[in-house]
């Protein structure tokens, strides 16, 4: 059994608005992008777009930030026109907000109870270079923490198809099955050994136990022309 540490989240009460790094309009306006943190040998770091463009940090007004390689984050920034060798973009950072970023784990008889399979709903999901990114919404009371996981089901082959790798988006509401509030959020999972491109698959067949229609499967194809 693969060891893992449960990572909990407090239900997000906002929906981020994403702007692209290559948007030439309003160059002096502050932007927000979903980027991947990449660490350097000297303890420094930079960002990477989903199309593998490198983003240099010209100045960081966000304060001390503990960088973890592969972490996904919302970055608030202004574009800086100064060109830096080895980087496609150069930015002045105002704030960095980490997005819950986790590995894929195995669902086994031993882990099934703690992973659970409570209702959750997907509004959008897409595959980037190293991650699958899932926008979701859940019902909750606002008083308890919930847990999210993306799993490979080692117990059952139900729903699996040949051309796609089947993974299950699992939700544990931790006893909070109230429907007082409906909130949206974003979670990113590191695909690592499960990336469909490396497995010569067309994409991911995502199983979700939804609130209104029960178990549904979503085919998430590899995007041939990814955008920042």
C-alpha positions in Angstrom: 0.0 0.0 0.0 1.3 3.5 -0.9 1.7 5.6 2.2 0.0 9.0 2.1 -0.9 11.9 4.4 -4.4 13.2 4.4 -4.6 16.8 3.4 -7.7 18.7 4.4 -9.2 21.8 2.9 -11.5 24.5 4.2 -14.2 25.0 1.5 -13.3 27.9 -0.7 -15.7 30.8 -0.8 -14.6 32.4 -4.0 -14.3 31.6 -7.7 -10.9 32.8 -9.2 -10.9 34.7 -12.5 -7.9 33.6 -14.6 -6.1 35.9 -17.1 -3.4 34.7 -19.5 0.2 35.8 -19.4 0.1 36.5 -23.2 -2.8 39.0 -23.0 -1.5 42.2 -24.6 -4.4 44.3 -23.5 -4.2 46.6 -20.5 -0.5 46.0 -19.9 -0.4 48.1 -16.8 -3.2 46.4 -15.1 -2.7 43.7 -12.4 -3.4 40.2 -13.6 -4.2 36.8 -12.0 -2.9 33.5 -13.4 -2.8 29.9 -12.4 0.9 28.9 -12.5 3.2 26.1 -11.4 6.1 26.8 -8.9 9.5 25.6 -10.0 12.4 25.6 -7.6 16.1 26.4 -8.3 19.2 24.9 -6.8 20.0 28.1 -5.0 16.7 28.0 -3.1 15.2 30.5 -5.5 12.2 29.8 -7.7 10.3 30.9 -10.8 6.9 30.1 -12.3 5.9 28.0 -15.3 2.8 28.4 -17.4 0.7 25.4 -18.6 2.4 25.7 -22.0 5.8 25.4 -20.4 6.8 29.1 -20.7 9.2 30.2 -17.9 8.2 33.2 -15.9 10.9 35.2 -14.1 10.1 37.1 -10.8 11.5 40.6 -11.2 10.3 41.8 -7.8 8.3 40.1 -5.1 6.1 42.3 -3.0 4.2 39.2 -1.6 6.7 38.8 1.3 8.4 35.6 2.3 7.1 32.6 0.2 8.1 29.0 0.9 8.4 27.5 -2.6 7.6 23.9 -3.3 8.4 22.4 -6.7 5.2 21.4 -8.5 2.9 23.5 -6.3 0.1 25.3 -8.1 -0.7 28.8 -7.2 -2.7 31.9 -8.2 -0.2 34.7 -8.8 -1.2 38.3 -8.8 1.3 40.3 -10.9 2.1 43.1 -13.4 4.0 42.3 -16.6 7.5 43.8 -16.7 8.9 44.8 -20.1 12.5 44.0 -19.2 13.7 40.9 -21.0 15.5 38.3 -18.9 17.6 35.6 -20.7 16.1 32.1 -20.4 12.6 33.4 -19.6 9.6 34.1 -21.8 8.0 36.4 -19.3 9.1 38.8 -16.5 6.7 39.8 -13.8 6.4 41.9 -10.6 4.5 39.8 -8.0 2.0 41.3 -5.6 0.5 38.1 -4.1 0.8 34.3 -4.3 -2.0 32.1 -3.1 -1.4 28.4 -3.1 -3.9 26.1 -4.6 -4.4 22.7 -2.9 -2.0 20.4 -4.8 -1.8 16.7 -4.1 -0.5 13.5 -5.6 -2.8 10.7 -6.9 -3.1 7.9 -4.4 -4.4 4.3 -4.5 -7.8 3.3 -3.3 -7.5 -0.1 -1.5 -9.6 -2.0 1.0 -7.5 -0.4 3.8 -7.9 3.2 2.6 -11.5 3.1 1.3 -13.2 4.3 4.5 -10.9 7.3 5.1 -11.1 8.3 1.4 -14.9 7.9 1.3 -17.1 8.7 -1.7 -19.4 11.5 -0.8 -21.2 13.8 -3.4 -19.1 16.4 -5.2 -19.7 18.2 -8.5 -17.2 19.1 -11.3 -17.8 22.2 -13.3 -14.5 22.0 -15.3 -11.4 19.8 -15.5 -8.4 20.0 -17.7 -5.0 18.4 -18.0 -1.9 20.6 -18.0 1.8 19.6 -18.2 2.1 17.8 -14.9 -1.4 18.1 -13.3 -5.1 17.6 -13.7 -6.9 20.7 -12.5 -10.5 20.3 -11.2 -13.0 23.1 -10.6 -15.7 21.8 -8.3 -18.6 22.7 -6.0 -19.9 21.1 -2.8 -22.6 21.6 -0.3 -21.5 22.2 3.3 -22.4 23.8 6.6 -19.4 26.2 6.8 -18.3 24.7 10.1 -16.2 21.6 9.1 -13.2 20.7 6.9 -13.6 18.4 4.0 -11.0 16.2 2.2 -10.4 15.7 -1.5 -8.5 12.9 -3.2 -7.9 11.7 -6.7 -7.5 7.9 -6.7 -6.7 4.9 -8.8 -9.2 2.3 -7.8 -7.4 -1.0 -6.9 -10.6 -2.6 -5.7 -12.9 -2.4 -8.8 -12.5 -2.2 -12.6 -16.0 -0.6 -13.0 -16.1 2.2 -15.6 -12.6 1.6 -16.9 -12.1 1.9 -20.7 -9.1 1.0 -22.8 -8.0 4.3 -24.4 -8.2 6.4 -21.2 -6.8 6.1 -17.7 -9.6 5.9 -15.2 -9.2 8.0 -12.0 -11.8 8.8 -9.3 -12.4 12.2 -7.8 -13.3 11.3 -4.1 -14.8 13.6 -1.5 -14.9 13.0 2.3 -17.3 15.5 3.9 -16.0 14.5 7.4 -19.5 14.2 8.8 -20.7 17.5 7.3 -23.5 16.5 5.0 -25.4 19.7 5.4 -26.7 21.7 2.5 -26.7 25.2 4.0 -24.1 26.6 1.6 -22.9 25.8 -1.9 -19.3 26.8 -2.6 -16.8 26.4 -5.4 -13.1 25.7 -5.4 -10.1 24.4 -7.4 -7.8 21.5 -6.6 -4.8 20.3 -8.6 -3.4 16.8 -8.6 0.1 15.9 -9.7 -0.3 13.2 -12.3 3.3 11.8 -12.2 3.0 8.1 -13.1 -0.6 8.6 -14.1 -0.1 11.1 -16.9 -2.1 9.9 -19.9 0.6 11.1 -22.4 3.3 9.0 -20.7 0.9 6.0 -20.7 0.0 6.5 -24.4 -3.7 7.2 -23.5 -6.0 9.8 -25.0 -6.8 11.3 -21.7 -8.4 10.7 -18.3 -11.8 9.1 -17.6 -12.8 10.9 -14.5 -15.3 9.2 -12.1 -17.4 11.6 -9.9 -20.2 10.8 -7.5 -22.3 13.9 -8.2 -25.0 15.4 -6.0 -27.9 15.2 -8.5 -27.3 12.3 -10.8 -25.0 9.9 -8.9 -21.9 8.5 -10.4 -20.9 10.1 -13.7 -17.8 9.7 -15.9 -16.2 12.6 -17.7 -13.7 12.1 -20.5 -10.9 14.7 -20.2 -8.8 14.7 -23.4 -5.2 15.8 -23.6 -5.2 19.4 -25.0 -2.9 19.5 -28.1 -2.7 23.3 -28.1 -2.6 24.3 -24.4 -3.0 27.9 -23.5 -1.4 30.0 -20.8 
